[in-house]
């Protein structure tokens, strides 16, 4: 039986020490990334159309992630009879991209730079936002990677379609990222899950998304199909980029977001899809966005975000072995 770190060294409880993601090593020099997964904060929320505050998302998710760091040699799941995130999975925290207040183009360029550095190091980039506009530079950063390794299929988990083309000259806000993504010749298609109720996108946007190869399912449609039915609609053996907006979840469990939308997913609705996706193809990038901690004094939203990311990373490497 592998050692779990309790016999020697510090106890290192969650409330002790520096709050990197999962208390993993911090890499300040992005030319020295040597890992399987690298976390990048993107504390940018100038793309919001309603309540701001997601700029504090990366910090809050990192702090919440310490709850799951007790010095174990991995995390044992008795339902799966599997140990996830053992010492063989190397995770580092690269800190945050440099954000220049009121400067969208420059801030997005700095986020793209960080994601590209992670890709160049051969690691999976996991970007924590920030509003959903940060997905735009994340996808931009994949241009060279896709030229070398093939296209990506974007899987979006969200309450909103985010397929607005141009609204009063705004093309890079948090209502635009999926439209910007599908314009890339290296994005082969999209699966958009959880889309519901009054959306940020007009009917024409839905029609355009479907015409460009997007498969759009609401929460109720996902539940009716079931996990396997949803997975069967996603191209098998593809390279997946997964973007998760925390407002995909019901605000009864994730109120800490700028645009809450009732009728959302519960935890296992999403977790089981992510677990199945990790078996179906190759997850090459992740972002999780729109955690705005000020709206959730219980801190359960950022705990949900951290737990979801850690489990997803665990599934990816367990199913690669």
Phi and psi in degrees as a GROMACS rama.xvg file:
@    title "Ramachandran Plot"
@    xaxis  label "Phi"
@    yaxis  label "Psi"
@TYPE xy
-70.6263  148.436  UNK-2
-69.6536  145.547  UNK-3
-108.146  5.14719  UNK-4
87.4973  3.47972  UNK-5
-83.4317  -23.2134  UNK-6
-74.4183  -26.4598  UNK-7
-144.258  165.046  UNK-8
78.7859  -168.791  UNK-9
-78.1023  151.942  UNK-10
-71.0214  -39.7678  UNK-11
57.9039  55.6926  UNK-12
-64.2084  161.345  UNK-13
-55.6903  -33.3198  UNK-14
-86.8577  6.29133  UNK-15
-107.168  141.088  UNK-16
91.8016  -169.545  UNK-17
-88.3818  135.094  UNK-18
-88.7141  67.9903  UNK-19
-76.0738  168.902  UNK-20
-65.28  120.108  UNK-21
61.5964  17.3859  UNK-22
57.5087  32.9414  UNK-23
-83.6001  163.019  UNK-24
-59.8808  143.946  UNK-25
-94.4019  129.251  UNK-26
-113.416  106.921  UNK-27
-80.8385  -36.7684  UNK-28
-90.5492  109.865  UNK-29
-74.1578  -3.2849  UNK-30
-87.7416  -1.53374  UNK-31
-121.2  28.0228  UNK-32
-73.9356  122.206  UNK-33
-135.094  87.8714  UNK-34
-160.287  169.183  UNK-35
-89.6546  -31.9479  UNK-36
-136.325  137.071  UNK-37
-129.726  128.648  UNK-38
-90.1459  134.059  UNK-39
-129.219  126.281  UNK-40
-84.521  140.166  UNK-41
-129.229  75.9976  UNK-42
-79.7631  63.7566  UNK-43
-119.756  125.343  UNK-44
-138.174  30.0457  UNK-45
-80.8937  -4.56783  UNK-46
-90.0703  3.11064  UNK-47
-70.4216  144.992  UNK-48
-106.3  -4.69323  UNK-49
-137.017  -108.662  UNK-50
-88.6139  127.013  UNK-51
-85.6745  -179.437  UNK-52
125.715  -8.34459  UNK-53
-71.2935  -8.59856  UNK-54
-62.4108  -21.646  UNK-55
-92.7655  4.28117  UNK-56
-61.3707  -49.6961  UNK-57
-58.3088  -43.0607  UNK-58
-63.1302  -43.0305  UNK-59
-70.5523  -37.9466  UNK-60
-68.4649  -39.1395  UNK-61
-59.5491  -47.6528  UNK-62
-61.8149  -42.431  UNK-63
-63.0389  -34.2797  UNK-64
-65.1344  -20.6071  UNK-65
-66.591  -20.3136  UNK-66
-58.2206  -28.2476  UNK-67
-101.976  18.9179  UNK-68
-121.588  97.9925  UNK-69
-118.565  10.3751  UNK-70
85.4949  14.4919  UNK-71
-66.1006  156.357  UNK-72
-89.8956  74.2305  UNK-73
89.1139  176.615  UNK-74
-122.99  119.122  UNK-75
-86.428  130.732  UNK-76
-111.418  112.211  UNK-77
-72.1534  -25.6147  UNK-78
-68.3346  -40.4051  UNK-79
-89.7919  -11.1684  UNK-80
49.8461  51.274  UNK-81
-141.845  146.859  UNK-82
-104.232  121.441  UNK-83
-104.024  154.855  UNK-84
55.658  48.602  UNK-85
-72.2375  -179.239  UNK-86
-63.0919  -18.0994  UNK-87
-72.7095  -16.6468  UNK-88
-94.1455  110.202  UNK-89
-93.1705  114.279  UNK-90
-116.742  134.277  UNK-91
-128.482  160.466  UNK-92
-113.329  120.248  UNK-93
-93.4215  8.44165  UNK-94
74.546  -154.176  UNK-95
-111.371  148.791  UNK-96
-66.103  150.629  UNK-97
-75.8982  121.022  UNK-98
-105.812  129.718  UNK-99
-107.848  111.773  UNK-100
-58.5296  135.856  UNK-101
71.114  1.35688  UNK-102
-111.201  91.6665  UNK-103
-66.862  -49.9726  UNK-104
-59.7368  -45.2434  UNK-105
-69.0983  -40.7648  UNK-106
-65.184  -44.829  UNK-107
-61.3651  -39.1614  UNK-108
-62.2174  -37.5828  UNK-109
-69.4431  -34.3445  UNK-110
-66.6493  -45.7551  UNK-111
-59.7651  -38.8952  UNK-112
-59.8622  -44.8844  UNK-113
-64.5402  -43.6538  UNK-114
-63.362  -41.956  UNK-115
-64.2585  -38.4668  UNK-116
-60.4393  -39.3348  UNK-117
-66.3758  -45.1171  UNK-118
-62.0217  -41.8466  UNK-119
-61.9567  -27.3173  UNK-120
-83.6402  -2.15439  UNK-121
81.4099  17.7859  UNK-122
-105.056  161.295  UNK-123
-82.6143  123.371  UNK-124
-79.8353  130.367  UNK-125
-120.828  106.349  UNK-126
-101.12  129.862  UNK-127
-108.963  117.845  UNK-128
-88.5223  175.013  UNK-129
76.4019  156.783  UNK-130
-77.7678  174.418  UNK-131
-72.2481  -10.4083  UNK-132
-63.3484  -20.8318  UNK-133
-66.4751  -16.381  UNK-134
-63.7422  -28.7398  UNK-135
-60.5193  -53.6813  UNK-136
-67.1516  -28.5104  UNK-137
-62.0612  -46.8742  UNK-138
-67.8146  -39.4535  UNK-139
-55.6373  -37.0835  UNK-140
-67.5257  -14.1076  UNK-141
-87.2612  1.22924  UNK-142
-55.7381  -52.3221  UNK-143
-70.5605  -39.3391  UNK-144
-59.3004  -43.8949  UNK-145
-70.5267  -33.181  UNK-146
-60.6782  -33.2408  UNK-147
-88.4864  -32.8453  UNK-148
-120.022  -4.49566  UNK-149
107.073  167.479  UNK-150
-70.9648  169.646  UNK-151
-117.931  147.062  UNK-152
-104.224  124.057  UNK-153
-89.3216  125.357  UNK-154
-109.091  115.024  UNK-155
-107.109  131.184  UNK-156
-117.786  113.009  UNK-157
-166.589  157.68  UNK-158
-83.4604  -23.3803  UNK-159
-120.776  146.863  UNK-160
-71.1577  -31.0475  UNK-161
54.4874  44.4876  UNK-162
-118.74  27.0038  UNK-163
-71.9536  134.988  UNK-164
-82.2187  -59.1156  UNK-165
-150.264  123.19  UNK-166
-125.572  105.305  UNK-167
53.8838  38.5735  UNK-168
88.7538  -7.11581  UNK-169
-84.7084  118.057  UNK-170
-120.001  -8.25153  UNK-171
-129.969  33.4324  UNK-172
-90.5247  -172.23  UNK-173
-80.6494  0.291125  UNK-174
-96.8537  0.957048  UNK-175
-108.333  -12.9553  UNK-176
-62.6167  -37.3375  UNK-177
-72.0574  -30.0991  UNK-178
-66.9857  -43.4164  UNK-179
-64.1416  -35.4982  UNK-180
-67.0868  -46.6591  UNK-181
-68.3127  -17.1801  UNK-182
-72.8295  -16.6408  UNK-183
-76.3855  134.785  UNK-184
-70.9103  -12.8259  UNK-185
-98.1455  7.07157  UNK-186
-100.932  110.903  UNK-187
-80.6504  -17.4113  UNK-188
168.316  176.596  UNK-189
-140.957  146.195  UNK-190
-119.231  120.838  UNK-191
-117.004  111.957  UNK-192
-116.104  133.887  UNK-193
100.437  -0.321857  UNK-194
-67.3488  129.957  UNK-195
-158.345  163.034  UNK-196
54.2137  -148.188  UNK-197
-72.1609  117.484  UNK-198
-105.039  171.145  UNK-199
-82.7828  -4.51985  UNK-200
-121.537  135.779  UNK-201
-73.5805  169.47  UNK-202
-54.6564  -39.6429  UNK-203
-60.9082  -32.887  UNK-204
-66.5296  -40.0882  UNK-205
-62.4538  -44.4028  UNK-206
-62.8972  -40.5089  UNK-207
-66.3587  -42.513  UNK-208
-60.3622  -45.4403  UNK-209
-65.5675  -38.9334  UNK-210
-64.1765  -26.7588  UNK-211
-92.5506  7.67039  UNK-212
101.985  16.8107  UNK-213
-89.4922  141.223  UNK-214
-107.742  117.126  UNK-215
-112.807  124.133  UNK-216
-131.415  136.731  UNK-217
-80.9371  174.912  UNK-218
-60.9416  -45.4227  UNK-219
-65.036  -37.3121  UNK-220
-67.8542  -38.6204  UNK-221
-61.1865  -44.9027  UNK-222
-67.155  -35.9305  UNK-223
-66.371  -40.4083  UNK-224
-71.5194  -34.6523  UNK-225
81.9404  164.854  UNK-226
-56.4221  -48.9244  UNK-227
-66.26  -36.7573  UNK-228
-64.7013  -37.568  UNK-229
-67.8058  -46.942  UNK-230
-60.8213  -34.0999  UNK-231
-64.2694  -20.22  UNK-232
-88.6535  -8.2981  UNK-233
-96.7814  131.777  UNK-234
-53.0682  129.559  UNK-235
-81.8156  143.007  UNK-236
76.696  11.8188  UNK-237
-86.2343  170.434  UNK-238
-93.9687  121.56  UNK-239
-106.14  135.813  UNK-240
-109.886  123.855  UNK-241
-110.276  123.335  UNK-242
-117.249  123.736  UNK-243
-117.924  115.043  UNK-244
-93.3022  126.68  UNK-245
-62.9583  -18.81  UNK-246
-76.0028  -1.49649  UNK-247
-61.9505  -28.5872  UNK-248
-83.5303  153.448  UNK-249
-62.3799  134.885  UNK-250
-64.568  -8.77607  UNK-251
-66.827  -24.3342  UNK-252
-115.106  -13.2077  UNK-253
-141.898  70.12  UNK-254
-76.9883  -13.6506  UNK-255
-82.7119  70.207  UNK-256
-152.925  157.638  UNK-257
-75.5662  -28.7928  UNK-258
-129.672  71.4528  UNK-259
-66.0647  147.026  UNK-260
-140.025  113.286  UNK-261
-67.584  157.855  UNK-262
88.4449  20.3498  UNK-263
-84.4754  -176.321  UNK-264
-68.2519  156.152  UNK-265
-101.793  171.82  UNK-266
-55.633  -52.357  UNK-267
-72.282  -22.9659  UNK-268
-52.632  -46.3369  UNK-269
-83.7701  -43.1155  UNK-270
-57.4711  -41.9708  UNK-271
-68.9875  -33.3219  UNK-272
-66.4976  -44.1881  UNK-273
-63.6052  -40.0554  UNK-274
-63.6312  -43.432  UNK-275
-65.4577  -37.3333  UNK-276
-63.3147  -36.9878  UNK-277
-67.3486  -19.3123  UNK-278
-91.8423  -18.3932  UNK-279
-90.8177  -26.0241  UNK-280
-162.8  -154.942  UNK-281
-114.415  110.388  UNK-282
-79.7035  118.375  UNK-283
-112.178  -7.71695  UNK-284
-167.485  150.582  UNK-285
-142.487  140.841  UNK-286
-134.309  149.025  UNK-287
-129.788  124.962  UNK-288
-132.293  170.338  UNK-289
72.2728  17.3988  UNK-290
-76.0052  118.54  UNK-291
-121.674  91.9249  UNK-292
-62.9043  -23.1683  UNK-293
-63.0597  -22.5383  UNK-294
-89.3644  3.52623  UNK-295
-136.698  86.9028  UNK-296
-64.1259  -18.2161  UNK-297
-75.7612  -17.9381  UNK-298
67.7029  12.7358  UNK-299
-70.8629  -26.1576  UNK-300
-63.7016  -48.6478  UNK-301
-71.6231  -27.6477  UNK-302
-66.8138  -42.6003  UNK-303
-58.0185  -45.5643  UNK-304
-61.2418  -46.7772  UNK-305
-65.0119  -43.1719  UNK-306
-64.2373  -41.223  UNK-307
-62.9936  -45.7273  UNK-308
-63.4794  -45.3381  UNK-309
-63.0499  -42.7308  UNK-310
-64.3361  -42.5784  UNK-311
-63.0246  -45.3014  UNK-312
-60.0997  -42.9131  UNK-313
-58.9536  -44.178  UNK-314
-61.6971  -43.7452  UNK-315
-56.7661  -48.9776  UNK-316
-80.4177  -28.0937  UNK-317
-64.2612  -40.2228  UNK-318
-85.2301  -7.46129  UNK-319
-84.2291  -22.7412  UNK-320
